[in-house]
């Protein structure tokens, strides 16, 4: 089996338009939340979200192409180009041996909503001819492959909020088994439209608090739900053999991945966390690692009452006596929940934690919860040697995806 390494990373998210700014703001404990500006939210019980700020799609693609792409596709292309640039990987010269697996939980939801509104108001002949390529969930992978010239497997995993992590895991498997030499992998979502916000609110998953009150509050006793976000995260993964041959700078090793299903409830996690625990165990085992070697966990940590308690139980079951020692933080406290993209951004934060020896905090943490009794790195970043980092991503439908990164050594 080939070892898989990370040689490039890119992101567009509520904390920044690249990895450097996003990481700096995460370590500073800055929140990406603010009033919704992408649409008129005056009728909504939810008025705040973590929007991407100052994004100019024309900086990453031709203006005409930008107009023909949904926001989630624009994010994906921008992030993928950053990852390829940092890596120095020449996608076009490696086209047939390069995969793209940039996943999305929902596809172009805002575009679909707009198309339905246009059809209702003006009739079917007024629908945009670009509607289908703009809303199809595989559109991010397709546009990345087209713009960068990748001709290997071009795929998109739809596993709700685990989509980005599962996309990275699928790419890991393709490289590990020698199907390709490299892959652009991650997730992208842009669900901040009337339909998206209203639907998540109706599920009862979203915080309705004013941003000034400090929300979301992962693992805090007073937590009342997630805050919706948007963005993309993309990793450039390569086989170690290929990366060495071209003299690439290796940022970290993607050592393990596993996915399980709860088979419990379509929107609620299993209360005992058994599915998440099994995914953590399998991911560590796939990398030949043990709980004693884990230095940091980037939690799914949505800030919903059910998720945070279930995930805490999963961590304690999977890590045993080591769980109390290991720092756990939720960067969703700052980025919001970027749906299928969040797992990919959190994978990037795990790589950064390994490289920098710093752990980002869980902000807005004020009141301990007896059901959530681990070390959640409250409110302040922490200096800590991180050799092995675990990234959890769970999703509606009972999806559990876990990635394990470790410091690269020969």
ABEGO torsion letter per residue (X at the ends): XBBBBBABBBBBBAAEABAAAAAAAAAAGBBABBBBAABBAAABABABBBBBBGBBAAAABBAAAAAABBAAAAAAAAAAAAAAAAAGBBAAAAAAABBBBBBBAAEBAAAAAAAAAAAAAAEAAABBAAAAAAABAAAAAAAAAAAAGBABBBBBBBAEAAAAAAAAAAAAAAAAAGABABBBBEBBBBABBAAAAAAAAAAGABBABBAAAGOBBBGBAABAEBBBBBEBBBBBBBBAAAAAAAGBBBABBBABBBBBBAGABAABBBAAGAAAAAAAAAAAAAAGBBAAABABBBBAGAGBAAAAAAAAAAAAAAAEAAAAABBBBBAAAAAEBAEAAAAAAAAAAAAAAAAAGBBBBBBGBABBBAABABBAGBGBBBBBBBABBBBBBBBBGGBBBBBBBBBBBX
